[in-house]
Structure formats: structure tokens, C-alpha cells
Amino acid sequence: MAQYLLDTNVLISMFRNKGKVRKHILEVGFPNCYVSEISIAELFYGAAKGGRK
């Protein structure tokens, strides 16, 4: 099975339930999805900044 490295934009779309991102991630399964430390840092930075649109 393929493995996926999820970008920050993909994660934000999944959290906001936009498009087909969440559905696709559920189809491939969470064990096949990975998040880089950079994306994690970007998410924490954005959350701390309160930059919700």
C-alpha cells in the first residue's frame, strides 16, 4: 500500500472538513499517513497565533 506525507495545507483542509481530503485519508487509512515535524510546527505556530479564517 502507498504511504502519504501530509502537507500542512492538506491537514488544515482535513480539520476544516473541506473537499474530499478527509474522505481520502479515511480510505487510505491513518497508519499510511505521516506528518513531518515541520508541518507539526507550522500547525502549532498557526494555532498559537490564532490565525483562524
C-alpha positions as CSV (number, residue, x, y, z in Angstrom):
1,M,0.0,0.0,0.0
2,A,1.1,3.5,-0.7
3,Q,2.2,5.8,2.1
4,Y,1.5,9.6,2.3
5,L,3.3,12.5,3.8
6,L,0.6,15.1,4.5
7,D,1.4,18.7,4.0
8,T,0.2,21.5,6.3
9,N,-2.4,22.7,3.8
10,V,-3.8,19.1,3.5
11,L,-4.0,18.8,7.3
12,I,-5.8,22.2,7.6
13,S,-8.3,21.1,4.9
14,M,-8.9,17.9,6.7
15,F,-9.5,19.7,10.0
16,R,-11.9,22.1,8.3
17,N,-13.6,19.2,6.5
18,K,-13.1,20.8,3.1
19,G,-13.2,19.0,-0.2
20,K,-12.5,15.3,-0.3
21,V,-9.4,15.3,1.8
22,R,-10.9,13.7,4.9
23,K,-12.6,11.0,2.9
24,H,-9.4,10.2,1.0
25,I,-7.4,9.9,4.2
26,L,-10.0,7.6,5.7
27,E,-9.9,5.5,2.6
28,V,-6.1,5.0,2.7
29,G,-6.1,4.7,6.5
30,F,-4.3,6.7,9.1
31,P,-1.5,4.2,9.5
32,N,-0.5,5.0,6.0
33,C,-0.3,8.8,6.6
34,Y,2.6,10.7,8.0
35,V,3.1,14.3,9.1
36,S,6.6,15.9,9.1
37,E,7.9,17.8,12.2
38,I,7.9,20.9,10.1
39,S,4.1,20.6,9.4
40,I,3.5,20.0,13.1
41,A,5.5,23.1,14.0
42,E,3.5,25.1,11.4
43,L,0.2,23.9,12.9
44,F,1.3,24.8,16.4
45,Y,2.5,28.2,15.2
46,G,-0.8,28.9,13.4
47,A,-2.8,27.8,16.4
48,A,-0.8,30.0,18.8
49,K,-1.1,32.9,16.5
50,G,-4.9,32.5,16.4
51,G,-5.0,32.9,12.6
52,R,-8.3,31.3,12.1
53,K,-10.1,32.5,8.9
